[in-house]
Amino acid sequence: MAIINKERKYKWEFDNIGGSSRVRISKGEDIRHLAELDPKMWTVLSCPVQGLEIDDKSLAYIDSDSDGRIRVNDIIATAEWITGAIKNPDLILEGKDFIDIEQFADSDTGRKLYDSAKQVLSGLSKEGGVVSISDTADSAAIFAQTRFNGDGVITESSADDADEKAAIAAAVASLGGVPDRSGSQGVNAAIIEDFYKALGEYVAWHEAAVPAPFAESTDAAIDAYNSLDAKVKDFFMRSRLAAFSPDSTAALDVQTSRIEAISAENLTGKTDDIASYPLARVTGKPEIDLSEPVNPAWASQFDTLRPLFNGKKVITESDWAEIGAQFAAYSAWKGAKAGAAVEALGLDAVKDFIAKDKKDALLSLVAQDAALAEEAANIEMVDKFLHIFRDFYRLLRNFVTFNDFYNKDRGVSAIFQSGRLIIDQRECRFCMKVTDMAKHNASAAASGMFLVYCDCTTKTSPAKLNIVAAVTVGEIGDLVAGKNAVYYDNAGVEWDAVITKVVDNPISVAQAFWSPYRRMAKAVEDLVNKNAAAKDAKIMSDATAKINAAPAAVPAAADPKAAPAPPFDIAKFAGIFAAIGMALGMIGTALVNIFKGLNALPWWKLVLVFVAIMLVISGPAMVLAWLKLRRRNIAPLLNANGWAVNASSKISIPFGETLTDVARYPKMKLKDPYKKGLATWQKLLISILCLAVVFVALWLFNLLAFINLPSPF
């Protein structure tokens, strides 16, 4: 869809928000003319419907094409619709969830909303002219007392005639109903048609009934016959094969080996195996001897049919087919049953409904109800209006501009800020839900912020929540993967959080000043730990080897011919000692030259040298940190969540300090009960001794010559 573009004649006002020029949306006329605002000046071009701190229902109403995203055209269309519905568009800026219906404009939309709002208030028996979201939240309550509500469904309360009420109840009971807007089950035109069709079909079927050939035992006999039919036909086929090949009779009959295979088990659980045996013993005769027992798995069905054999001693295949033929007409009639849905009503009740024939009357009621469809839809329009009326301006402050994010009032937060993370004596106020971790992995570093990603769980919800929080104040401290914290969402729900990922970027210039020293200390610590671990491993390895070799070591007698130990080679070690002495001499000379050079400098130059050394070490890190802090931007994080951010959204150093609160304790003097303190005179003595040592050192290095105290050296 092309962006709505109208002739731009409206005079806009602008503010500096977040270091960028952004349009000011401060009055209703600004909202009315949003179609004239150049899309290039919008802070956001689109954002997802899900995961925002705005009522999902409001966002669904604004997302007119239901594509799951709020776009510029959605905003413009909504702005034109709502500003055209009320007299004073400045009311939109108040964000209220109610409105006096007298504020609706004298326009087509305004009149529809006015009439529908009056119907809502009337349906709720509410006095006055103020309608609110709570009034439209329960549509069932609005329509509970009305006969017709425009959904094309009628209930028993829709009819005045007792026979009509009875027909509606019977139709719901037989075919199932559909929910009416009032919340009750009712019927529509299709159900009414199906109900009366079923009534007629059931009576017609019943009047075409075929007499049961065996009276009340007919149905049981048919069920037994149908279950035995395949088994009986199998027996006669086996008998014909045995007559054709007498030698195969034993194979066609039940085999003893099959019975032996299950005889050791509980045979009551082997019914399926037994049922697979032939129905009767196969002898080659094409008949079933009724005096002989049959397969016990089929005995009950066979006994049900014995009265139909008319005292015969044997039955043949033709006898069996003749019995089935007696069921044919009756079974065909039973199988052609129509209108079964209304059978439970009883034949007399079915005939009574047909005789009274309220079909046309019920369809007329449905038509009366459907005629109010537009009016009922307009009631839903009131709910749409109230949701947009309350939430639209807040969406604009986070879409056209980022006013809420850069607002100095800490009680105001952006719609993408989901809560607060308490960790390491800090409260991180910039927290976002993470919808796609893969995209965040690719974009997070570009934000220039120190970020912690957390998995959050709570006992009140089975779902896991993923968030990212920006740390903008303080030291890195113990912010590492695995550290636990507590997260509070905007609804006040407490979540247990654990860090899963850290994106390391500078937090402040001061923190960057010490970062080289922390890295050097970490490197030295790692080196020491590595060497200590290596030496410990070697000692343990050597000790283990000696212990394992000790039992095999046998003291040997002194061998008089063994070679004597070589004499001490003083020349060899003299060279080593000379090399060591030369190295120490060079180091000593270098140190002496350094100290001489420092000694030749006045005290204030020594301070400058010290500062210069510190700057050489920390300067690059501080410069890089300063540059990164100036480039901090939330756009990469929003883009990873599916936003199309159209303008720079930087986080300056002063603004960043407002996004994280650090615990601040009052000034107080507390005593640690587990720390042994020094007496005052002891502290004074130590201070004097330290000053004396410093004084002597300065004197010996000739740094006090300017006060006529030259060094004795």
C-alpha positions in Angstrom: 0.0 0.0 0.0 1.4 3.4 -0.9 1.8 5.9 1.8 -1.1 8.4 2.0 0.3 11.6 0.7 -1.7 14.9 0.8 -0.6 18.4 -0.1 1.5 19.6 2.8 0.3 23.0 3.9 0.1 22.5 7.6 2.7 24.4 9.7 4.5 22.0 12.0 6.4 22.8 15.2 9.6 20.9 16.1 11.6 19.9 19.2 15.0 18.6 19.9 14.3 15.2 21.3 17.2 12.8 22.0 19.6 14.9 20.1 17.5 14.9 16.9 14.9 17.3 15.5 11.5 15.7 15.8 8.0 17.0 15.1 5.9 18.2 18.0 2.5 16.5 18.5 1.0 18.7 21.1 -2.6 19.4 20.0 -5.5 17.8 18.3 -4.9 19.6 15.0 -1.5 18.1 14.8 -3.2 14.6 14.9 -5.8 15.7 12.4 -3.1 16.7 9.8 -0.7 13.7 10.3 -1.4 12.7 6.6 0.5 15.9 5.7 3.6 15.1 7.7 6.5 13.9 5.5 7.1 10.2 6.2 10.8 10.9 6.3 10.2 12.9 9.5 8.6 10.1 11.3 10.8 8.4 14.0 9.3 5.0 13.2 7.8 3.6 10.0 6.4 0.4 11.4 6.4 -1.7 14.5 5.0 -5.1 15.5 1.6 -5.4 17.3 2.9 -7.9 19.8 5.2 -7.2 22.8 4.2 -3.6 23.3 3.1 -2.0 26.6 -0.3 -1.0 25.1 -3.6 -2.8 25.2 -3.5 -5.5 22.5 -7.1 -4.8 21.6 -6.3 -1.1 20.9 -3.4 -2.2 18.6 -5.6 -4.7 16.8 -8.2 -1.9 16.1 -5.4 0.3 14.8 -3.9 -2.5 12.6 -6.7 -2.1 10.1 -5.4 -4.7 7.6 -4.7 -7.2 10.4 -1.1 -8.0 9.1 0.4 -7.9 12.6 2.2 -4.6 12.2 1.4 -0.9 12.8 2.4 1.1 9.8 2.3 4.8 8.8 -0.9 4.3 6.8 -2.5 2.6 9.8 -1.7 5.6 11.9 -2.9 8.1 9.4 -6.2 6.3 8.7 -6.8 6.0 12.5 -6.0 9.7 13.0 -8.5 10.8 10.4 -11.2 8.4 11.7 -11.0 9.5 15.3 -10.5 13.2 14.7 -13.6 13.1 12.5 -15.7 11.5 15.2 -15.4 14.1 17.9 -15.9 17.8 18.1 -12.7 18.7 20.0 -9.7 16.5 18.9 -7.6 18.0 21.8 -9.5 15.5 24.0 -7.4 12.7 22.4 -4.3 14.0 24.2 -5.9 13.4 27.6 -5.8 9.6 27.2 -9.1 9.0 29.0 -11.1 5.7 28.8 -14.5 7.4 28.8 -16.2 10.2 26.9 -19.4 12.2 27.2 -21.5 11.2 24.2 -22.3 14.9 23.6 -18.7 15.3 22.4 -19.3 13.2 19.3 -19.2 15.3 16.1 -22.1 15.9 13.8 -20.6 13.6 11.2 -21.7 10.3 9.8 -19.2 8.5 12.1 -20.0 10.7 15.0 -23.8 10.2 14.7 -23.4 6.4 14.5 -21.2 6.5 17.6 -23.7 8.7 19.4 -26.7 6.4 18.6 -24.7 3.3 19.5 -23.4 4.7 22.7 -27.0 5.6 23.8 -28.0 2.0 23.0 -25.1 0.8 25.2 -26.2 3.0 28.1 -29.8 1.9 27.6 -28.9 -1.7 27.5 -27.0 -1.4 30.8 -29.8 0.8 32.3 -27.1 3.3 33.0 -28.1 7.0 33.6 -26.1 10.0 32.3 -24.3 10.4 29.0 -20.8 9.1 29.8 -19.8 5.8 28.2 -16.6 4.0 29.1 -14.5 1.0 28.2 -15.9 -0.9 31.1 -19.4 -0.4 29.6 -18.4 -1.9 26.3 -16.2 -4.6 27.6 -19.1 -7.1 28.2 -21.3 -7.2 25.1 -23.4 -10.0 26.7 -24.5 -7.6 29.4 -25.5 -5.0 26.8 -27.7 -7.4 25.0 -28.9 -9.5 27.9 -32.3 -7.7 28.2 -32.9 -7.2 24.5 -35.0 -9.5 22.2 -33.0 -8.7 19.1 -29.3 -7.8 18.8 -28.5 -8.0 15.1 -26.5 -11.2 15.1 -29.1 -13.3 13.2 -29.5 -15.6 16.1 -32.7 -16.0 18.2 -33.1 -17.5 21.6 -36.2 -18.5 23.6 -36.3 -14.9 25.0 -36.7 -13.6 21.4 -40.1 -15.3 21.1 -43.4 -14.4 22.9 -45.4 -17.5 21.7 -45.0 -20.6 23.9 -44.9 -23.0 20.9 -42.2 -20.9 19.3 -40.1 -21.0 22.5 -40.6 -24.8 22.6 -39.5 -25.2 19.0 -36.4 -23.1 19.6 -35.5 -25.2 22.7 -36.1 -28.5 20.8 -34.0 -27.4 17.8 -31.1 -26.5 20.2 -31.4 -29.8 22.0 -31.5 -31.8 18.8 -29.1 -30.0 16.4 -27.1 -27.9 18.8 -27.3 -24.2 19.0 -25.1 -21.2 18.2 -24.1 -18.5 20.8 -26.1 -15.4 20.7 -24.6 -12.0 21.6 -26.5 -12.2 24.9 -24.4 -15.3 25.8 -27.3 -17.8 25.5 -27.6 -20.6 23.0 -29.9 -20.0 20.1 -30.8 -20.9 16.5 -30.2 -19.2 13.2 -32.1 -19.6 9.9 -30.0 -22.6 8.8 -30.7 -24.5 12.0 -34.4 -23.8 11.8 -34.5 -25.1 8.2 -32.5 -28.2 9.2 -34.7 -28.8 12.2 -38.0 -28.9 10.3 -36.5 -30.9 7.5 -35.4 -33.5 10.1 -38.9 -33.5 11.6 -40.5 -34.3 8.2 -37.9 -36.9 7.3 -38.2 -38.7 10.6 -42.0 -39.0 10.3 -41.8 -40.2 6.7 -39.2 -42.8 7.6 -41.3 -44.0 10.5 -44.4 -44.3 8.4 -42.5 -46.5 5.9 -41.5 -49.0 8.6 -41.0 -52.7 7.7 -42.4 -55.2 10.3 -39.7 -56.8 12.4 -39.5 -60.5 11.4 -38.7 -61.7 14.8 -40.6 -59.2 17.0 -38.6 -57.7 19.8 -35.7 -60.1 19.4 -35.1 -58.9 15.8 -32.4 -56.3 16.5 -30.4 -58.7 18.7 -30.7 -61.5 16.1 -29.5 -59.1 13.3 -26.5 -58.1 15.4 -25.6 -61.7 16.2 -26.1 -62.7 12.5 -23.9 -59.9 11.2 -21.1 -60.7 13.7 -21.2 -64.4 12.7 -21.7 -64.1 9.0 -18.0 -64.0 8.0 -17.1 -66.8 10.4 -19.9 -69.1 9.1 -18.9 -68.5 5.5 -15.3 -69.3 6.4 -16.4 -72.6 7.9 -18.4 -73.7 4.8 -15.4 -72.8 2.6 -13.1 -75.0 4.8 -15.6 -77.8 4.6 -15.7 -77.7 0.8 -11.9 -77.7 0.7 -11.8 -80.7 3.1 -14.3 -82.5 0.9 -12.1 -81.7 -2.2 -8.9 -82.8 -0.4 -9.5 -85.1 2.6 -5.8 -85.1 3.4 -6.0 -81.4 4.2 -8.8 -81.8 6.8 -6.4 -81.8 9.7 -4.8 -78.6 8.4 -8.1 -76.9 7.9 -9.4 -77.9 11.3 -8.2 -76.3 14.6 -4.7 -77.5 15.2 -3.7 -78.9 18.5 -0.3 -77.2 18.4 -2.0 -73.8 18.4 -4.0 -74.7 21.5 -0.8 -76.1 23.2 1.0 -72.8 22.5 -1.5 -70.9 24.8 -2.5 -73.6 27.1 -0.1 -72.6 29.9 -1.5 -69.1 30.1 -4.7 -67.6 31.4 -7.1 -68.4 28.5 -9.5 -65.6 29.5 -7.0 -63.2 28.1 -6.6 -65.1 24.8 -10.1 -64.5 23.4 -8.7 -63.0 20.2 -6.5 -66.1 19.6 -9.4 -68.5 20.2 -11.7 -66.5 18.0 -9.4 -67.0 15.1 -10.0 -70.8 15.2 -12.7 -72.3 13.0 -16.3 -71.8 14.1 -16.9 -75.6 14.4 -14.8 -78.8 13.8 -14.1 -79.3 10.1 -15.0 -82.8 9.0 -15.6 -82.3 5.3 -19.4 -82.3 5.6 -21.0 -79.0 4.3 -23.1 -78.5 7.4 -22.9 -77.3 11.0 -24.1 -80.0 13.5 -26.1 -78.1 16.1 -25.7 -80.9 18.6 -22.0 -80.4 18.6 -20.2 -77.6 20.5 -19.0 -74.5 18.6 -16.0 -72.3 19.1 -16.4 -70.9 22.6 -15.4 -67.4 21.5 -18.6 -67.3 19.2 -20.9 -69.4 21.4 -23.0 -66.5 22.8 -23.8 -65.1 19.3 -24.6 -68.6 18.0 -26.9 -69.2 21.0 -28.8 -66.0 20.2 -29.7 -67.4 16.7 -30.6 -71.0 17.8 -34.4 -70.2 18.1 -34.3 -69.1 14.4 -33.2 -72.6 13.3 -36.7 -74.0 13.8 -35.6 -77.2 15.6 -33.1 -78.2 12.8 -30.3 -80.6 13.9 -27.9 -79.2 11.2 -27.8 -76.1 9.1 -26.3 -75.8 5.6 -25.0 -72.8 3.8 -28.4 -72.3 2.1 -30.1 -72.4 5.5 -27.8 -69.6 6.7 -28.4 -67.5 3.6 -32.2 -68.0 4.1 -32.0 -66.6 7.6 -30.2 -63.6 6.3 -32.8 -63.0 3.6 -35.5 -62.7 6.3 -33.6 -59.7 7.7 -32.9 -57.9 4.4 -36.0 -55.7 4.1 -36.0 -54.8 7.7 -32.3 -54.0 7.7 -32.6 -51.9 4.6 -35.3 -49.8 6.3 -33.3 -49.4 9.4 -30.3 -48.4 7.4 -32.3 -45.7 5.6 -33.2 -43.9 8.8 -33.7 -40.2 8.2 -34.1 -37.4 10.7 -32.3 -39.3 13.4 -31.3 -36.0 15.0 -34.8 -35.5 16.3 -35.5 -39.1 17.3 -34.8 -38.3 21.0 -37.8 -36.0 21.0 -40.2 -38.9 20.5 -42.5 -39.6 17.6 -45.5 -37.9 19.2 -43.5 -34.7 19.9 -42.1 -34.7 16.4 -45.6 -35.0 14.9 -46.8 -32.2 17.2 -44.0 -29.8 16.0 -45.0 -30.6 12.4 -48.7 -30.0 13.1 -48.1 -26.6 14.8 -45.5 -25.6 12.1 -43.7 -22.5 13.6 -41.0 -22.6 10.9 -42.1 -19.4 9.1 -42.7 -17.6 12.4 -39.2 -18.4 13.6 -37.6 -17.4 10.3 -39.5 -14.1 10.6 -37.9 -13.5 14.1 -34.5 -14.2 12.6 -35.1 -11.7 9.9 -36.1 -9.1 12.5 -33.0 -9.7 14.5 -30.7 -9.6 11.4 -32.2 -6.2 10.4 -30.4 -4.7 13.4 -27.0 -6.0 12.3 -25.6 -2.5 11.5 -26.8 -1.0 14.7 -25.2 -3.9 16.7 -22.0 -3.5 14.7 -22.0 0.2 15.7 -22.0 -0.8 19.3 -18.7 -2.6 18.7 -17.6 0.6 17.0 -18.0 2.4 20.3 -15.6 -0.1 21.9 -13.1 0.5 19.1 -13.4 4.3 19.6 -12.9 4.2 23.3 -9.8 2.0 23.0 -8.2 4.2 20.4 -9.4 7.4 22.3 -7.4 6.2 25.3 -4.3 4.8 23.7 -3.7 6.5 20.4 -1.9 9.6 21.6 0.5 7.4 23.6 1.2 5.4 20.5 2.0 8.6 18.6 4.4 9.6 21.3 6.3 6.4 20.6 5.9 6.2 16.9 5.9 9.6 15.3 8.3 10.8 18.0 10.1 9.2 21.0 8.8 11.6 23.6 8.0 9.0 26.1 11.5 7.4 26.0 13.3 10.8 26.4 10.8 12.1 28.9 12.4 13.5 32.1 9.5 12.2 34.2 10.6 8.8 35.4 7.0 7.8 35.8 6.7 7.8 32.0 8.2 5.0 30.0 8.2 4.0 26.3 5.9 1.3 25.0 8.9 -0.9 24.4 10.2 -0.6 28.0 8.8 -3.7 29.7 10.0 -3.3 33.3 12.9 -3.0 35.7 15.9 -5.3 36.4 17.4 -5.2 39.9 21.0 -6.5 39.8 24.3 -5.8 41.4 22.9 -2.9 43.6 21.4 -1.3 40.5 18.0 -0.8 39.0 18.1 -1.0 35.2 15.1 1.0 33.8 15.7 0.3 30.1 14.5 -3.3 29.7 13.0 -4.8 26.6 11.4 -8.1 25.8 13.4 -10.1 23.3 11.3 -11.7 20.5 14.1 -13.0 18.3 17.4 -13.9 20.0 19.1 -14.6 16.7 18.5 -11.1 15.4 19.7 -9.6 18.8 22.9 -11.7 18.5 23.6 -10.0 15.2 22.6 -6.4 16.2 23.3 -6.0 19.9 26.9 -5.0 19.7 26.0 -2.2 17.3 24.0 -0.5 20.0 27.2 0.5 21.8 25.6 -0.2 25.2 26.6 -2.6 27.9 23.8 -5.2 27.7 22.8 -8.2 29.8 20.4 -10.7 28.4 18.3 -12.7 30.9 16.0 -15.6 31.0 13.1 -14.9 33.3 10.6 -17.3 35.0 7.8 -16.9 37.5 5.6 -19.4 39.3 2.5 -17.5 38.2 3.1 -18.3 34.5 4.5 -21.4 32.8 6.0 -19.3 30.0 9.6 -18.2 30.0 10.4 -14.5 29.3 13.6 -13.3 27.6 14.6 -9.7 28.2 17.6 -7.4 27.5 18.6 -4.7 30.0 21.1 -1.8 29.5 23.6 -1.0 32.3 24.6 2.6 31.9 26.0 3.5 35.4 28.6 1.9 37.7 31.3 -0.7 37.3 31.0 -4.0 35.5 31.5 -5.8 38.8 30.1 -9.3 38.8 27.9 -8.9 35.7 28.7 -12.3 34.2 26.6 -15.1 32.7 24.9 -17.1 35.3 24.4 -14.3 37.8 20.9 -14.2 39.3 18.7 -11.1 39.5 15.0 -10.1 39.9 12.9 -8.6 37.2 9.7 -6.7 37.7 7.4 -6.2 34.7 5.2 -3.2 34.2 2.3 -5.1 35.8 4.3 -5.6 39.0 4.8 -9.3 38.5 8.1 -10.6 40.0 10.3 -12.8 37.8 13.4 -14.7 38.7 16.1 -13.7 36.2 19.5 -15.2 35.3 22.0 -13.6 32.9 22.6 -15.7 29.8 24.7 -13.3 27.7 26.7 -10.1 28.3 27.5 -7.6 25.5 30.6 -5.8 26.8 30.6 -2.1 25.8 31.9 0.9 27.9 29.6 2.1 30.7 31.4 5.4 31.4 34.7 7.2 30.7 35.7 6.6 34.4 35.0 2.9 34.1 37.1 2.9 30.9 40.1 4.6 32.7 40.6 1.6 34.9 39.8 -1.0 32.2 43.5 -1.5 31.0 44.6 -2.1 34.6 41.8 -4.6 35.1 42.8 -6.4 31.9 46.5 -6.4 32.9 45.6 -7.6 36.4 43.4 -10.3 34.9 46.1 -11.3 32.5 48.7 -11.6 35.3 46.2 -13.5 37.5 45.5 -15.9 34.7 49.2 -16.3 34.0 49.9 -17.0 37.7 47.0 -19.4 37.9 48.1 -21.2 34.8 51.7 -21.5 36.0 50.6 -22.6 39.4 48.3 -25.2 37.9 51.0 -26.5 35.6 53.5 -26.8 38.4 50.9 -28.4 40.7 50.1 -30.9 38.0 53.8 -31.7 37.4 54.4 -32.2 41.1 51.5 -34.5 41.4 52.5 -36.3 38.2 56.1 -36.8 39.4 54.9 -37.9 42.9 52.5 -40.4 41.4 55.1 -41.8 39.1 57.6 -42.2 42.0 54.9 -43.8 44.2 54.0 -46.3 41.5 57.7 -47.1 40.8 58.7 -47.5 44.5 57.7 -51.2 44.9 59.7 -52.1 41.8 62.9 -50.3 43.0 65.4 -52.7 44.6 68.5 -51.3 46.3 71.5 -52.5 44.3 74.9 -53.3 45.9 77.5 -50.7 45.3 79.3 -51.4 42.1 83.0 -50.8 42.6 83.4 -50.3 38.8 80.6 -47.7 38.6 81.8 -44.4 37.1 82.6 -41.7 39.7 80.6 -38.5 39.7 82.1 -35.9 37.4 84.1 -33.2 39.2 82.6 -29.7 39.7 83.4 -27.7 36.5 84.0 -24.2 37.8 84.7 -22.8 34.3 81.3 -23.8 33.1 79.5 -22.2 36.0 81.7 -19.2 35.9 80.2 -18.4 32.5 76.7 -18.8 33.8 77.5 -16.5 36.8 79.0 -14.0 34.4 75.9 -13.9 32.2 73.6 -13.5 35.2 75.8 -10.8 36.6 75.8 -8.9 33.3 72.0 -9.1 33.1 71.6 -7.8 36.7 74.2 -5.1 35.9 72.3 -3.9 32.9 69.0 -3.9 34.8 70.6 -2.1 37.7 72.2 0.5 35.3 68.9 1.1 33.6 67.2 1.6 37.0 69.9 3.9 38.2 69.6 6.0 35.0 65.9 6.1 35.4 66.2 7.2 39.1 68.9 9.7 38.1 66.6 11.2 35.5 63.7 11.4 37.9 66.0 12.8 40.6 67.0 15.6 38.3 63.4 16.7 37.8 61.6 19.1 40.1 58.7 17.6 42.1 56.0 19.1 39.9 57.5 17.5 36.8 57.5 14.1 38.5 53.8 14.5 39.0 53.4 15.4 35.3 55.5 12.3 34.4 53.3 10.1 36.5 50.1 11.6 35.0 51.6 11.2 31.5 52.3 7.5 32.1 48.7 7.0 33.3 47.3 8.8 30.3 49.5 6.7 27.9 48.1 3.5 29.5 44.4 4.7 30.0 44.1 7.4 27.3 43.3 5.2 24.3 40.7 3.2 26.3 39.1 6.5 27.5 39.0 8.0 24.0 37.4 4.8 22.6 34.9 4.8 25.4 34.0 8.4 24.9 33.5 7.8 21.1 31.3 4.7 21.8 29.3 6.4 24.5 28.5 9.2 22.0 27.3 6.6 19.5 25.0 4.6 21.8 21.8 4.0 20.0 18.7 1.9 20.8 17.7 1.5 17.1 19.6 -1.8 16.6 17.7 -3.3 19.6 14.4 -2.1 18.3 15.2 -3.3 14.8 16.0 -6.7 16.2 12.5 -6.8 17.7 10.9 -6.0 14.3 10.7 -2.2 14.4 11.6 -0.1 11.4 13.3 2.9 13.1 13.6 5.9 10.8 15.6 8.3 12.9 18.6 8.3 15.2 17.8 7.4 18.7 21.0 8.0 20.6 21.6 7.7 24.3 23.8 10.6 25.5 26.0 10.3 28.6 23.7 12.5 30.8 20.6 10.7 29.5 22.2 7.3 30.0 22.8 8.1 33.6 19.0 8.4 34.1 18.4 4.9 32.8 20.2 3.1 35.7 19.8 3.9 39.4 22.6 2.9 41.8 22.1 2.3 45.5 23.1 5.4 47.5 23.6 5.1 51.2 23.5 8.0 53.6 26.7 9.2 55.2 27.2 7.2 58.4 29.9 5.8 60.5 29.4 2.1 61.1 31.6 -0.4 62.9 32.2 -3.9 61.5 31.8 -6.3 64.5 34.1 -8.8 62.8 36.9 -6.4 62.0 39.5 -5.8 64.7 40.1 -2.0 64.8 43.1 0.0 65.9 43.2 2.4 68.8 43.4 6.1 67.9 47.0 6.4 69.2 48.0 3.3 67.1 46.5 4.9 63.9 48.3 8.2 64.7 51.6 6.4 65.2 51.3 4.5 61.9 50.5 7.7 60.1 53.6 9.5 61.6 55.8 6.5 60.6 54.5 6.5 57.1 55.1 10.3 56.8 58.6 9.8 58.1 59.3 7.0 55.6 58.1 9.3 52.7 60.2 12.2 54.0 63.4 10.1 54.3 62.8 8.7 50.8 62.4 12.2 49.3 65.5 13.3 51.2 67.6 10.4 50.0 66.6 11.0 46.4 67.4 14.7 46.7 63.9 15.8 46.2 64.0 18.2 49.1 67.0 20.2 47.9 64.6 23.1 47.1 64.2 23.5 50.9 68.0 23.3 51.6 67.9 19.6 52.5 70.3 18.0 49.9 70.7 14.2 49.8 73.7 12.8 51.7 74.6 10.8 48.5 
